[in-house]
Amino acid sequence: MVLLGAMVNGITVIVGTLLGRLLRRIPESMKETVMNGIGLAIVVLGIQMGFKSENFLIVILSLVIGAVIGELISLEDKFTSAGQWLENRIGSNEPGSISQGFITASLVFVVGAMGILGALDSGIKGNHDILYTKAIMDGFIAIILTTTLGVGVLFSAIPILVYEGSIALLATQITRFVPDALLGNCISELTATGGIMIAAIGLNLLGITKIKVANLLPGIVIAVVLVTVLYAFQG
């Protein structure tokens, strides 16, 4: 089943969120320390991913162009509005928690190499091992995020399913149209571009910055376009 890995990933986030709700009485000082630890780990992960680039100019251009597009279409505001809509529908007594939890968790879980590589493996080889590993990691992260950011983390399961599921379905046909060299280059630059965004999320969690990471997301698409154009010219 092509979508099995994506479904397991979404389910573990839901389970992690529910467990996090049960553990929400954790002392504030402990939550803050744990969240700082997660923030630091996310920053380091993002930096490691950033070094995967084979042409860092592509990463820079992707972030700059992506930021311009994201600002023009107010992508961050749309994420916030979606979270606030969920908050109003649910009637949460934790103001702002759903939108903040939804945005932060969605970016942490969706923007990354494991999601892309895992979904490609699911579609091309029918192997879900990478997504299973990611699911376990995301489940534990969801527990901690929920204790600090609230139930909004639960709804990040939706973009996980849509994102990973779409890639997995596309991957069933992608090798027929995309050369291995181009696919490898795309993954490298996607990983690096996503890594910078992951690092930004970590810095936001630490309270060091207030970067509108969602407005950088179009950079993911731009990275693919730039790699494809460069590959075409070199070919």
Backbone as JSON, one array per atom type, in Angstrom:
{
  "sequence": "MVLLGAMVNGITVIVGTLLGRLLRRIPESMKETVMNGIGLAIVVLGIQMGFKSENFLIVILSLVIGAVIGELISLEDKFTSAGQWLENRIGSNEPGSISQGFITASLVFVVGAMGILGALDSGIKGNHDILYTKAIMDGFIAIILTTTLGVGVLFSAIPILVYEGSIALLATQITRFVPDALLGNCISELTATGGIMIAAIGLNLLGITKIKVANLLPGIVIAVVLVTVLYAFQG",
  "N": [[0.85, -1.19, 0.0], [0.79, 2.05, -1.04], [0.38, 4.43, 0.41], [0.75, 3.79, 3.04], [2.98, 4.38, 4.76], [2.81, 7.19, 5.04], [0.31, 7.38, 6.25], [0.76, 6.05, 8.7], [2.61, 7.81, 9.8], [1.04, 10.12, 10.14], [-0.83, 9.13, 11.99], [0.78, 8.54, 14.25], [1.49, 11.1, 15.05], [-0.98, 12.09, 15.83], [-1.53, 10.34, 17.98], [0.66, 10.98, 19.6], [0.04, 13.63, 20.19], [-2.32, 13.31, 21.7], [-1.31, 11.92, 23.89], [0.38, 13.9, 24.81], [-1.5, 15.76, 25.69], [-2.47, 14.47, 27.92], [-0.28, 14.7, 29.52], [-0.06, 17.34, 30.13], [0.16, 18.68, 32.53], [2.73, 18.93, 33.29], [5.38, 20.57, 35.01], [5.96, 24.08, 34.43], [8.61, 25.03, 34.28], [9.98, 22.72, 33.6], [8.83, 22.14, 31.12], [9.74, 24.36, 29.67], [12.52, 23.97, 29.7], [12.74, 21.5, 28.38], [11.61, 22.21, 25.9], [13.48, 24.08, 25.06], [15.63, 22.37, 24.72], [14.68, 20.8, 22.59], [14.45, 22.81, 20.68], [17.17, 23.53, 20.31], [18.14, 21.1, 19.3], [16.71, 20.96, 16.92], [17.73, 23.17, 15.56], [20.39, 22.32, 15.15], [19.91, 20.04, 13.58], [18.79, 21.28, 11.32], [20.99, 22.77, 10.41], [22.77, 20.7, 9.76], [21.34, 19.55, 7.65], [21.42, 21.69, 5.88], [24.03, 21.63, 4.95], [23.95, 19.69, 3.04], [23.71, 20.6, 0.53], [24.77, 20.86, -2.89], [25.16, 22.98, -4.41], [25.18, 25.89, -3.19], [24.27, 28.35, -3.95], [21.88, 27.93, -5.23], [20.27, 27.32, -3.06], [20.27, 29.77, -1.66], [19.09, 31.51, -3.59], [16.62, 30.21, -3.81], [15.52, 30.57, -1.27], [15.38, 33.38, -1.15], [13.75, 34.1, -3.4], [11.56, 32.51, -2.76], [10.8, 33.68, -0.33], [9.96, 36.21, -1.17], [7.74, 35.52, -2.74], [6.2, 34.22, -0.77], [5.69, 36.35, 1.0], [4.24, 38.04, -0.67], [1.89, 36.59, -1.11], [1.11, 36.26, 1.44], [1.52, 33.9, 3.05], [2.1, 32.96, 5.65], [0.15, 34.29, 7.15], [-2.09, 33.02, 6.15], [-1.76, 30.41, 7.12], [-1.98, 31.01, 9.83], [-4.59, 31.98, 9.92], [-5.96, 29.65, 9.23], [-5.4, 28.09, 11.47], [-6.66, 29.66, 13.43], [-9.28, 29.48, 12.58], [-9.78, 26.76, 13.05], [-9.5, 26.88, 15.8], [-11.69, 28.49, 16.53], [-13.77, 26.84, 15.69], [-13.47, 24.67, 17.36], [-13.57, 25.79, 19.81], [-11.57, 26.33, 21.71], [-10.13, 26.8, 24.95], [-7.69, 27.86, 25.16], [-6.27, 30.49, 24.18], [-4.88, 31.3, 21.07], [-3.3, 29.02, 21.03], [-3.92, 26.9, 19.3], [-3.53, 27.84, 16.63], [-0.8, 28.54, 16.78], [0.36, 26.08, 17.55], [-0.43, 24.46, 15.4], [0.85, 25.69, 13.15], [3.62, 25.64, 13.89], [4.11, 22.87, 14.42], [3.35, 21.73, 11.95], [5.29, 22.76, 10.21], [7.64, 21.76, 11.38], [7.27, 18.98, 11.11], [6.74, 18.59, 8.38], [8.57, 19.98, 6.69], [11.42, 18.76, 5.61], [14.1, 16.37, 5.06], [13.6, 13.64, 5.55], [10.87, 13.21, 5.23], [10.5, 13.67, 2.49], [12.35, 11.86, 1.26], [11.46, 9.47, 2.44], [8.8, 9.3, 1.52], [9.3, 9.11, -1.22], [10.62, 6.66, -1.29], [8.53, 5.04, -0.45], [6.78, 5.26, -2.62], [8.34, 4.54, -4.88], [9.74, 2.13, -4.25], [8.07, 0.78, -2.55], [8.81, 0.62, 0.05], [8.57, 1.38, 3.39], [10.2, 2.04, 5.49], [11.75, 4.36, 6.15], [9.78, 6.32, 6.57], [8.46, 5.11, 8.68], [10.4, 5.27, 10.67], [10.61, 8.06, 10.86], [8.03, 8.55, 11.73], [8.04, 7.54, 14.35], [9.88, 9.32, 15.56], [8.51, 11.77, 15.13], [6.23, 11.31, 16.63], [7.16, 11.33, 19.3], [8.14, 13.96, 19.4], [5.76, 15.31, 19.0], [4.45, 14.84, 21.4], [5.91, 16.42, 23.24], [5.72, 18.97, 22.04], [2.96, 19.38, 22.21], [2.52, 19.62, 24.96], [3.43, 22.13, 25.4], [2.57, 23.84, 23.33], [-0.04, 23.21, 22.83], [-3.24, 21.78, 21.68], [-3.31, 22.23, 18.98], [-1.27, 21.02, 17.61], [-2.19, 18.54, 16.87], [-3.58, 18.86, 14.44], [-1.63, 19.06, 12.58], [-1.27, 16.65, 11.47], [-2.77, 16.51, 9.19], [-1.56, 18.12, 7.01], [0.73, 16.49, 6.88], [-0.19, 14.0, 5.93], [-1.24, 14.83, 3.45], [1.02, 15.96, 2.16], [3.18, 13.99, 2.29], [1.76, 11.83, 1.27], [1.04, 12.73, -1.29], [3.55, 12.98, -2.52], [4.39, 10.32, -2.42], [2.48, 9.07, -4.08], [3.01, 10.4, -6.48], [5.59, 9.56, -6.85], [5.35, 6.96, -7.71], [5.24, 7.12, -10.39], [7.29, 8.78, -11.08], [9.92, 8.0, -11.77], [9.74, 7.3, -14.37], [9.79, 9.61, -15.81], [11.68, 11.38, -14.75], [15.13, 11.72, -14.72], [17.62, 9.82, -12.9], [19.85, 11.31, -12.0], [18.93, 13.97, -12.0], [16.85, 13.73, -10.15], [18.3, 13.08, -7.86], [19.8, 15.46, -7.51], [17.74, 17.29, -7.06], [16.71, 16.34, -4.61], [18.92, 16.8, -2.94], [19.16, 19.65, -2.94], [16.6, 20.36, -2.11], [16.66, 19.27, 0.45], [18.68, 20.81, 1.65], [17.62, 23.43, 1.42], [15.23, 23.12, 2.84], [16.42, 22.52, 5.25], [17.52, 24.96, 6.16], [15.16, 26.27, 6.75], [14.2, 24.62, 8.77], [16.16, 25.1, 10.73], [15.54, 27.76, 11.25], [13.04, 27.45, 12.43], [13.8, 26.19, 14.8], [15.27, 28.27, 16.0], [13.2, 30.09, 16.39], [11.65, 28.66, 18.25], [13.36, 28.76, 20.4], [13.11, 31.34, 21.05], [14.78, 33.24, 20.07], [14.56, 34.4, 17.57], [11.97, 35.76, 15.38], [11.09, 34.62, 12.95], [9.21, 34.48, 9.96], [8.56, 31.64, 9.05], [6.81, 30.14, 7.49], [6.37, 31.76, 5.31], [8.59, 31.32, 3.83], [8.27, 28.92, 2.62], [7.52, 28.63, -0.2], [10.01, 28.52, -1.31], [10.82, 25.88, -1.44], [9.57, 24.81, -3.71], [10.68, 26.51, -5.6], [13.36, 25.73, -5.45], [13.32, 23.21, -6.69], [12.55, 23.98, -9.27], [14.74, 25.61, -10.03], [16.88, 23.77, -9.93], [16.07, 21.99, -11.91], [16.07, 23.65, -14.2], [18.8, 24.35, -14.31], [19.89, 21.8, -14.69], [18.86, 21.2, -17.19], [20.16, 23.08, -18.82], [22.81, 22.33, -18.47], [22.72, 19.85, -19.55]],
  "CA": [[0.0, 0.0, 0.0], [1.67, 3.18, -1.24], [0.16, 5.49, 1.39], [0.84, 3.24, 4.4], [3.96, 5.12, 5.54], [2.25, 8.52, 5.34], [-0.79, 7.19, 7.2], [1.36, 5.73, 10.0], [3.2, 9.05, 10.29], [-0.05, 10.97, 10.62], [-1.44, 8.52, 13.19], [1.67, 8.69, 15.4], [1.4, 12.49, 15.5], [-2.24, 12.18, 16.56], [-1.34, 9.63, 19.25], [1.59, 11.79, 20.39], [-0.7, 14.8, 20.67], [-3.23, 12.88, 22.76], [-0.47, 11.65, 25.07], [0.84, 15.2, 25.3], [-2.6, 16.37, 26.43], [-2.53, 13.82, 29.23], [0.9, 15.09, 30.3], [0.05, 18.81, 30.09], [0.39, 19.23, 33.87], [4.17, 18.99, 33.54], [5.77, 21.9, 35.49], [6.35, 25.01, 33.38], [10.07, 25.09, 34.15], [10.4, 21.53, 32.88], [8.42, 22.33, 29.73], [10.63, 25.34, 29.05], [13.83, 23.35, 29.51], [12.59, 20.49, 27.33], [11.4, 22.9, 24.63], [14.78, 24.64, 24.67], [16.42, 21.24, 24.22], [14.16, 20.48, 21.26], [14.83, 23.92, 19.81], [18.59, 23.39, 19.99], [18.3, 19.92, 18.44], [16.15, 21.3, 15.61], [18.7, 24.05, 14.92], [21.51, 21.5, 14.7], [19.4, 19.23, 12.46], [18.66, 22.16, 10.16], [22.34, 23.1, 9.93], [23.28, 19.5, 9.09], [20.64, 19.43, 6.36], [21.89, 22.77, 5.02], [25.31, 21.25, 4.36], [23.75, 18.68, 2.01], [23.66, 21.26, -0.78], [25.91, 20.76, -3.79], [25.26, 24.3, -5.04], [24.48, 26.68, -2.19], [23.64, 29.49, -4.61], [20.5, 27.53, -5.47], [19.58, 27.45, -1.77], [20.08, 31.2, -1.39], [18.09, 32.03, -4.53], [15.34, 29.59, -3.48], [15.01, 31.23, -0.07], [15.05, 34.77, -1.46], [12.56, 34.13, -4.27], [10.46, 31.94, -1.99], [10.37, 34.67, 0.67], [9.21, 37.25, -1.88], [6.43, 34.94, -3.08], [5.47, 33.99, 0.48], [5.22, 37.64, 1.51], [3.22, 38.57, -1.59], [0.62, 35.87, -0.93], [0.84, 36.22, 2.89], [1.34, 32.49, 3.39], [2.09, 32.82, 7.11], [-1.17, 34.73, 7.6], [-3.08, 32.0, 5.78], [-1.59, 29.35, 8.11], [-2.52, 31.51, 11.09], [-6.05, 32.03, 9.77], [-6.45, 28.27, 9.29], [-5.35, 27.69, 12.87], [-7.68, 30.39, 14.18], [-10.57, 28.9, 12.19], [-9.9, 25.53, 13.84], [-9.68, 27.28, 17.19], [-13.06, 28.95, 16.68], [-14.66, 25.7, 15.52], [-13.36, 23.78, 18.51], [-13.89, 26.53, 21.02], [-10.5, 26.08, 22.67], [-9.96, 27.77, 26.02], [-6.28, 28.22, 25.17], [-6.17, 31.45, 23.09], [-3.66, 31.3, 20.27], [-2.54, 27.78, 21.09], [-4.18, 26.04, 18.14], [-2.84, 28.38, 15.46], [0.65, 28.42, 16.98], [0.71, 24.67, 17.52], [-0.64, 23.96, 14.04], [1.89, 26.21, 12.27], [4.93, 25.15, 14.3], [4.2, 21.42, 14.22], [3.29, 21.43, 10.52], [6.58, 23.06, 9.62], [8.64, 20.82, 11.91], [7.04, 17.63, 10.6], [6.63, 18.5, 6.92], [9.77, 20.47, 6.0], [12.58, 17.97, 5.99], [14.54, 15.37, 4.09], [13.05, 12.31, 5.81], [9.54, 13.13, 4.63], [10.66, 13.56, 1.03], [13.0, 10.58, 0.93], [10.6, 8.38, 2.86], [7.67, 9.21, 0.6], [9.82, 8.6, -2.5], [10.85, 5.22, -1.09], [7.22, 4.38, -0.4], [6.2, 5.2, -3.96], [9.19, 3.88, -5.87], [10.13, 0.79, -3.85], [7.1, 0.17, -1.63], [9.51, 0.47, 1.33], [8.11, 2.45, 4.28], [11.06, 2.08, 6.68], [12.14, 5.73, 6.49], [8.62, 7.0, 7.14], [8.2, 4.51, 10.0], [11.37, 5.88, 11.59], [10.17, 9.45, 11.03], [6.8, 8.51, 12.51], [8.41, 7.38, 15.77], [10.46, 10.59, 15.99], [7.46, 12.79, 15.15], [5.32, 11.01, 17.74], [7.75, 11.84, 20.54], [8.18, 15.42, 19.32], [4.37, 15.77, 19.17], [4.14, 14.82, 22.84], [6.52, 17.58, 23.87], [5.13, 20.19, 21.47], [1.6, 19.51, 22.71], [2.54, 20.08, 26.36], [3.77, 23.55, 25.44], [1.87, 24.62, 22.31], [-1.47, 22.9, 22.83], [-3.85, 20.74, 20.85], [-3.15, 22.55, 17.56], [-0.31, 20.07, 17.04], [-2.97, 17.42, 16.33], [-4.02, 19.13, 13.08], [-0.49, 18.96, 11.66], [-1.37, 15.35, 10.81], [-3.41, 16.71, 7.88], [-0.54, 18.39, 5.97], [1.64, 15.34, 6.77], [-0.83, 13.03, 5.05], [-1.35, 15.4, 2.1], [2.37, 16.16, 1.61], [3.87, 12.71, 2.07], [0.92, 11.0, 0.41], [1.14, 13.23, -2.67], [4.88, 12.62, -3.03], [4.41, 8.86, -2.61], [1.69, 8.75, -5.27], [3.75, 10.91, -7.63], [6.82, 8.76, -7.0], [5.05, 5.71, -8.41], [5.42, 7.37, -11.83], [8.33, 9.79, -11.3], [11.14, 7.45, -12.4], [9.49, 7.19, -15.81], [9.95, 10.92, -16.43], [12.78, 12.15, -14.16], [16.4, 10.97, -14.64], [18.14, 9.63, -11.54], [20.76, 12.4, -11.64], [18.1, 15.14, -11.68], [16.14, 13.44, -8.91], [19.28, 13.2, -6.77], [20.1, 16.88, -7.32], [16.55, 17.91, -6.46], [16.64, 15.94, -3.2], [20.01, 17.48, -2.23], [18.85, 21.07, -2.76], [15.4, 20.41, -1.26], [17.11, 18.98, 1.81], [19.42, 21.97, 2.15], [16.7, 24.56, 1.55], [14.37, 22.79, 3.97], [17.24, 22.56, 6.46], [17.58, 26.35, 6.62], [13.86, 26.56, 7.36], [14.16, 23.88, 10.03], [16.99, 25.86, 11.68], [14.77, 28.95, 11.62], [12.0, 27.0, 13.37], [14.48, 25.98, 16.08], [15.58, 29.6, 16.57], [11.92, 30.64, 16.87], [11.27, 27.95, 19.47], [14.25, 29.23, 21.46], [12.78, 32.73, 21.34], [15.86, 34.11, 19.59], [14.06, 35.12, 16.39], [10.54, 35.63, 15.05], [11.1, 34.48, 11.49], [7.98, 33.96, 9.37], [9.08, 30.5, 8.3], [5.82, 29.71, 6.49], [6.54, 32.59, 4.11], [9.74, 30.81, 3.08], [7.93, 27.61, 2.05], [7.6, 28.55, -1.66], [11.39, 28.23, -1.69], [10.92, 24.45, -1.74], [9.2, 24.65, -5.13], [11.67, 27.25, -6.38], [14.58, 24.91, -5.5], [13.1, 22.19, -7.72], [12.56, 24.66, -10.57], [16.11, 26.05, -10.34], [17.68, 22.57, -10.2], [15.63, 21.47, -13.21], [16.56, 24.57, -15.24], [20.25, 24.19, -14.38], [20.15, 20.47, -15.27], [18.53, 21.28, -18.61], [21.22, 23.84, -19.49], [24.04, 21.53, -18.43], [22.53, 18.69, -20.42]],
  "C": [[0.89, 1.25, 0.0], [1.57, 4.21, -0.11], [0.34, 5.03, 2.84], [1.8, 4.05, 5.28], [3.43, 6.47, 5.97], [1.14, 8.41, 6.38], [-0.26, 6.9, 8.61], [1.96, 6.99, 10.62], [2.13, 9.97, 10.87], [-0.67, 10.45, 11.91], [-0.56, 8.69, 14.41], [1.66, 10.12, 15.93], [0.12, 12.7, 16.3], [-2.12, 11.54, 17.94], [-0.42, 10.44, 20.17], [0.91, 13.01, 20.98], [-1.62, 14.43, 21.83], [-2.47, 12.56, 24.04], [0.04, 12.95, 25.68], [-0.22, 15.92, 26.09], [-2.72, 15.77, 27.82], [-1.39, 14.27, 30.14], [1.03, 16.61, 30.42], [0.29, 19.46, 31.46], [1.88, 19.22, 34.25], [4.53, 20.4, 33.99], [6.3, 22.79, 34.37], [7.86, 25.07, 33.18], [10.61, 23.89, 33.38], [10.04, 21.64, 31.4], [9.39, 23.25, 29.0], [12.0, 24.73, 28.75], [13.79, 22.33, 28.39], [12.44, 21.15, 25.97], [12.69, 23.55, 24.13], [15.69, 23.55, 24.1], [15.99, 20.86, 22.82], [14.56, 21.55, 20.26], [16.28, 23.82, 19.37], [18.82, 22.22, 19.03], [17.81, 20.21, 17.02], [17.1, 22.22, 14.85], [19.86, 23.25, 14.35], [21.1, 20.63, 13.51], [19.32, 20.07, 11.19], [20.0, 22.5, 9.55], [22.94, 21.9, 9.18], [22.64, 19.32, 7.71], [21.13, 20.48, 5.38], [23.19, 22.42, 4.31], [25.17, 20.18, 3.27], [23.78, 19.27, 0.6], [24.93, 21.03, -1.57], [26.13, 22.07, -4.54], [24.48, 25.27, -4.17], [23.83, 27.93, -2.78], [22.17, 29.19, -4.89], [19.68, 27.69, -4.19], [19.28, 28.92, -1.48], [19.0, 31.79, -2.29], [16.7, 31.48, -4.2], [14.71, 30.29, -2.28], [14.57, 32.67, -0.36], [13.78, 34.87, -2.3], [11.35, 33.59, -3.53], [9.91, 32.92, -0.97], [9.54, 35.77, 0.02], [7.8, 36.75, -2.21], [5.58, 34.76, -1.83], [4.91, 35.26, 1.07], [4.09, 38.2, 0.64], [1.87, 37.9, -1.38], [0.27, 35.69, 0.54], [0.59, 34.79, 3.38], [1.26, 32.26, 4.9], [0.72, 33.2, 7.67], [-2.24, 33.7, 7.3], [-2.98, 30.8, 6.74], [-2.23, 29.76, 9.43], [-4.05, 31.53, 11.05], [-6.66, 30.63, 9.85], [-6.46, 27.77, 10.73], [-6.42, 28.37, 13.71], [-9.08, 29.87, 13.84], [-10.82, 27.62, 12.97], [-10.19, 25.85, 15.3], [-11.12, 27.71, 17.45], [-14.06, 27.8, 16.58], [-14.67, 24.81, 16.76], [-13.76, 24.48, 19.8], [-12.85, 26.32, 22.11], [-10.44, 27.18, 23.71], [-8.49, 28.15, 26.18], [-6.02, 29.16, 24.01], [-4.81, 31.39, 22.38], [-2.94, 29.98, 20.19], [-2.71, 26.93, 19.84], [-3.43, 26.54, 16.92], [-1.33, 28.24, 15.6], [1.11, 26.97, 16.9], [0.62, 24.08, 16.13], [0.49, 24.39, 13.11], [3.24, 25.59, 12.61], [5.09, 23.67, 14.0], [4.18, 21.06, 12.74], [4.64, 21.65, 9.86], [7.65, 22.08, 10.08], [8.5, 19.45, 11.26], [7.13, 17.52, 9.08], [7.93, 18.89, 6.22], [10.98, 19.67, 6.45], [12.88, 16.87, 4.99], [13.85, 14.03, 4.29], [11.67, 12.15, 5.18], [9.61, 12.92, 3.14], [11.22, 12.2, 0.64], [12.11, 9.39, 1.28], [9.42, 8.18, 1.92], [8.11, 8.69, -0.77], [10.07, 7.1, -2.41], [9.54, 4.45, -1.07], [6.64, 4.2, -1.8], [7.0, 4.39, -4.94], [9.43, 2.41, -5.53], [9.08, 0.06, -3.02], [7.71, -0.09, -0.27], [9.17, 1.65, 2.23], [9.02, 2.65, 5.49], [11.42, 3.5, 7.11], [10.97, 6.47, 7.14], [8.23, 6.4, 8.5], [9.13, 5.11, 11.05], [10.98, 7.32, 11.9], [8.92, 9.51, 11.9], [7.09, 8.4, 14.0], [8.96, 8.69, 16.32], [9.38, 11.67, 16.14], [6.49, 12.58, 16.31], [5.86, 11.56, 19.05], [7.81, 13.37, 20.55], [6.78, 16.0, 19.54], [3.97, 15.81, 20.64], [4.65, 16.09, 23.5], [5.9, 18.88, 23.36], [3.73, 20.44, 22.03], [1.57, 20.04, 24.15], [2.83, 21.57, 26.45], [2.93, 24.41, 24.48], [0.39, 24.28, 22.19], [-1.92, 21.92, 21.76], [-3.75, 21.03, 19.35], [-2.18, 21.62, 16.85], [-1.03, 18.92, 16.35], [-3.26, 17.62, 14.84], [-2.87, 19.14, 12.07], [-0.48, 17.61, 10.96], [-1.96, 15.48, 9.41], [-2.39, 17.05, 6.81], [0.47, 17.26, 5.81], [1.07, 14.34, 5.77], [-0.88, 13.55, 3.61], [0.02, 15.47, 1.43], [3.05, 14.84, 1.28], [3.07, 11.8, 1.14], [1.02, 11.41, -1.05], [2.46, 12.84, -3.3], [4.94, 11.13, -3.33], [3.64, 8.46, -3.87], [2.41, 9.22, -6.54], [4.96, 10.04, -7.92], [6.58, 7.45, -7.73], [5.28, 5.86, -9.92], [6.67, 8.21, -12.13], [9.56, 9.25, -12.04], [10.97, 7.28, -13.91], [9.81, 8.49, -16.53], [11.19, 11.69, -15.95], [14.04, 11.29, -14.08], [16.9, 10.89, -13.2], [19.02, 10.79, -11.08], [19.98, 13.65, -11.24], [17.37, 14.93, -10.36], [17.07, 13.58, -7.71], [19.63, 14.64, -6.46], [18.95, 17.61, -6.64], [16.47, 17.6, -4.97], [17.7, 16.67, -2.38], [19.65, 18.94, -1.93], [17.57, 21.27, -1.96], [15.78, 20.21, 0.2], [17.79, 20.2, 2.41], [18.5, 23.17, 2.38], [15.76, 24.34, 2.73], [15.13, 22.86, 5.29], [17.35, 23.96, 7.04], [16.28, 26.73, 7.31], [13.72, 25.86, 8.7], [14.97, 24.61, 11.1], [16.25, 27.1, 12.17], [13.67, 28.6, 12.62], [12.62, 26.81, 14.76], [14.8, 27.29, 16.77], [14.32, 30.27, 17.1], [11.49, 29.98, 18.17], [12.11, 28.39, 20.66], [13.96, 30.68, 21.84], [13.84, 33.71, 20.87], [15.39, 34.97, 18.43], [12.54, 34.96, 16.29], [10.42, 35.59, 13.53], [9.77, 33.89, 11.02], [8.34, 32.79, 8.45], [8.09, 30.05, 7.22], [5.96, 30.51, 5.2], [7.75, 32.18, 3.28], [9.42, 29.53, 2.32], [7.93, 27.56, 0.52], [9.01, 28.26, -2.16], [11.62, 26.76, -2.02], [10.63, 24.19, -3.22], [10.24, 25.33, -6.03], [12.96, 26.44, -6.52], [14.47, 23.85, -6.6], [13.18, 22.82, -9.12], [13.99, 25.04, -10.97], [17.01, 24.86, -10.69], [17.35, 22.02, -11.58], [16.15, 22.32, -14.36], [18.06, 24.4, -15.42], [20.63, 22.86, -15.03], [19.91, 20.49, -16.78], [19.62, 22.0, -19.4], [22.51, 23.04, -19.55], [23.96, 20.33, -19.37], [22.66, 19.08, -21.88]]
}
